[in-house]
Amino acid sequence: MAAVGRLAGVSQVTVSRALSDPAKVSPEALRRIRAAIEVTGFVPNALAGALASRRSRLVTALVPSITNVVYSSMVQTFTRALAGRDYQILMSETGFDPAVEEAAIAAHLSRRPDAILLTGIHHTTQARRMLLAAGIPVVEMWDITDTPVDLCVGFSHGEAGRAMAEY
């Protein structure tokens, strides 16, 4: 950041401000800072920004399989929707294994995501505890329950099967 500031003729504080809230920097200074960023190849430290703002700009997703077109299509759509809002996605494959899912949840939560997306509603007791303690939006997909961790988007597989059989 120091090199960007020197090249743009501004302080590191001004560079930081330009990155976090461009409206607080004059258009001319912002232009010089952006030009200096391009010349130097500077990449802002997202971790430092997350500490300062208390927002990681990270959403995590756990899916049972990355090769199943249903799940990969869902993650692709989710990624596109988040990219337009300046979020990145971190994804893990659980292989339909509750122990793997629990470990992945712990690993993902250690990165302090702003939200987490899970496939399904069946989680270990410890996974559920961690999710509830995280204090972030948790979206469970592809099924429904009367006791979601937080948010639930899905359908009843039993009811869908019954409706198809009756048809």
C-alpha positions as CSV (number, residue, x, y, z in Angstrom):
1,M,0.0,0.0,0.0
2,A,3.0,2.3,0.7
3,A,4.1,2.0,-2.9
4,V,0.7,2.8,-4.2
5,G,0.5,5.9,-2.0
6,R,4.0,7.1,-3.1
7,L,3.2,6.6,-6.8
8,A,-0.3,8.3,-6.4
9,G,1.1,11.1,-4.3
10,V,-1.2,10.4,-1.3
11,S,-0.9,8.8,2.1
12,Q,-1.5,5.2,2.9
13,V,-4.5,6.3,4.9
14,T,-5.9,7.8,1.7
15,V,-5.2,4.6,-0.3
16,S,-7.0,2.6,2.4
17,R,-9.9,5.0,2.4
18,A,-10.1,4.8,-1.4
19,L,-10.3,1.0,-1.2
20,S,-12.9,0.9,1.6
21,D,-15.1,3.9,0.7
22,P,-14.2,5.5,-2.6
23,A,-16.8,8.3,-2.1
24,K,-14.6,9.7,0.7
25,V,-11.7,10.4,-1.7
26,S,-11.6,13.1,-4.4
27,P,-12.2,11.9,-7.9
28,E,-8.7,13.0,-8.9
29,A,-7.0,11.2,-6.0
30,L,-9.1,8.1,-6.7
31,R,-8.0,8.2,-10.4
32,R,-4.3,8.4,-9.3
33,I,-4.7,5.6,-6.8
34,R,-6.4,3.3,-9.3
35,A,-3.7,4.0,-11.8
36,A,-1.0,3.3,-9.2
37,I,-2.7,0.1,-8.2
38,E,-2.7,-1.0,-11.8
39,V,1.0,-0.1,-12.3
40,T,2.1,-1.8,-9.1
41,G,-0.1,-4.9,-9.3
42,F,-1.2,-4.2,-5.7
43,V,-3.9,-6.5,-4.4
44,P,-5.6,-5.4,-1.2
45,N,-5.4,-7.6,1.8
46,A,-8.9,-9.0,2.2
47,L,-8.1,-10.3,5.7
48,A,-7.1,-6.9,7.0
49,G,-10.2,-5.4,5.4
50,A,-12.4,-8.1,7.1
51,L,-10.8,-7.4,10.5
52,A,-11.5,-3.7,10.1
53,S,-15.0,-4.0,8.7
54,R,-16.0,-7.2,10.6
55,R,-17.2,-8.6,7.3
56,S,-15.3,-11.2,5.4
57,R,-17.2,-10.8,2.1
58,L,-17.0,-14.6,2.1
59,V,-19.9,-17.1,1.9
60,T,-19.2,-20.8,2.2
61,A,-21.1,-23.7,0.7
62,L,-21.0,-27.4,1.6
63,V,-22.2,-29.8,-1.1
64,P,-22.3,-33.6,-1.0
65,S,-20.8,-33.9,-4.5
66,I,-19.2,-31.5,-6.9
67,T,-19.6,-33.9,-9.9
68,N,-23.4,-34.2,-9.5
69,V,-24.9,-31.7,-12.0
70,V,-27.7,-30.7,-9.6
71,Y,-25.2,-29.5,-6.9
72,S,-22.7,-28.0,-9.3
73,S,-25.4,-26.1,-11.1
74,M,-26.7,-24.8,-7.7
75,V,-23.2,-23.6,-6.7
76,Q,-22.6,-22.0,-10.1
77,T,-25.9,-20.0,-9.8
78,F,-25.1,-19.1,-6.2
79,T,-21.6,-17.9,-7.2
80,R,-22.9,-15.7,-10.0
81,A,-25.5,-14.1,-7.7
82,L,-22.9,-13.4,-5.0
83,A,-20.2,-12.1,-7.4
84,G,-22.5,-9.2,-8.3
85,R,-22.5,-8.3,-4.7
86,D,-18.8,-8.4,-4.2
87,Y,-18.7,-11.7,-2.3
88,Q,-16.5,-14.7,-2.9
89,I,-17.6,-18.3,-2.3
90,L,-15.6,-21.0,-0.5
91,M,-16.9,-24.5,-1.3
92,S,-16.2,-28.0,0.2
93,E,-17.4,-31.4,-0.8
94,T,-18.7,-33.6,2.0
95,G,-19.3,-36.9,0.2
96,F,-22.6,-37.4,2.0
97,D,-20.6,-38.1,5.2
98,P,-21.8,-36.3,8.4
99,A,-18.3,-36.5,10.0
100,V,-16.8,-34.8,6.9
101,E,-19.5,-32.2,6.9
102,E,-18.9,-31.5,10.6
103,A,-15.2,-31.0,10.0
104,A,-15.8,-28.8,7.0
105,I,-18.3,-26.7,9.0
106,A,-15.6,-26.1,11.6
107,A,-13.0,-25.2,9.0
108,H,-15.4,-22.9,7.2
109,L,-16.5,-21.2,10.3
110,S,-12.9,-20.6,11.4
111,R,-12.7,-18.3,8.3
112,R,-15.6,-16.2,9.7
113,P,-17.8,-16.3,6.7
114,D,-20.7,-13.9,6.4
115,A,-23.1,-16.8,5.7
116,I,-23.0,-20.5,5.1
117,L,-25.1,-22.7,2.6
118,L,-25.7,-26.3,3.4
119,T,-27.2,-29.1,1.3
120,G,-29.7,-31.0,3.4
121,I,-31.1,-30.7,6.9
122,H,-29.4,-33.7,8.7
123,H,-26.3,-32.6,10.6
124,T,-24.5,-33.9,13.6
125,T,-25.3,-32.5,17.0
126,Q,-22.0,-30.7,17.2
127,A,-22.3,-29.3,13.6
128,R,-25.7,-27.8,14.6
129,R,-24.2,-26.3,17.8
130,M,-21.4,-24.7,15.8
131,L,-23.8,-23.3,13.3
132,L,-26.1,-21.9,15.9
133,A,-23.2,-20.3,17.8
134,A,-21.7,-18.7,14.7
135,G,-24.4,-16.0,14.6
136,I,-24.5,-15.8,10.8
137,P,-27.2,-16.7,8.3
138,V,-27.3,-20.5,7.7
139,V,-29.3,-21.6,4.7
140,E,-30.2,-25.3,4.5
141,M,-31.3,-26.3,1.0
142,W,-33.0,-29.2,-0.9
143,D,-35.2,-30.3,2.0
144,I,-37.6,-28.9,4.5
145,T,-37.9,-29.2,8.3
146,D,-39.9,-27.6,11.1
147,T,-36.6,-27.0,13.0
148,P,-34.1,-25.4,10.6
149,V,-30.8,-24.0,12.0
150,D,-31.8,-20.7,10.5
151,L,-33.3,-20.5,7.0
152,C,-34.6,-23.4,5.0
153,V,-35.2,-23.5,1.2
154,G,-36.5,-26.8,-0.2
155,F,-39.3,-29.2,-0.7
156,S,-40.6,-32.4,0.9
157,H,-39.2,-35.3,-1.0
158,G,-42.0,-37.5,0.5
159,E,-44.7,-35.2,-0.6
160,A,-43.1,-34.8,-4.1
161,G,-43.1,-38.6,-4.4
162,R,-46.7,-38.9,-3.3
163,A,-47.8,-36.3,-5.8
164,M,-46.0,-38.0,-8.6
165,A,-47.5,-41.4,-7.7
166,E,-51.0,-39.9,-7.6
167,Y,-50.5,-38.2,-10.9
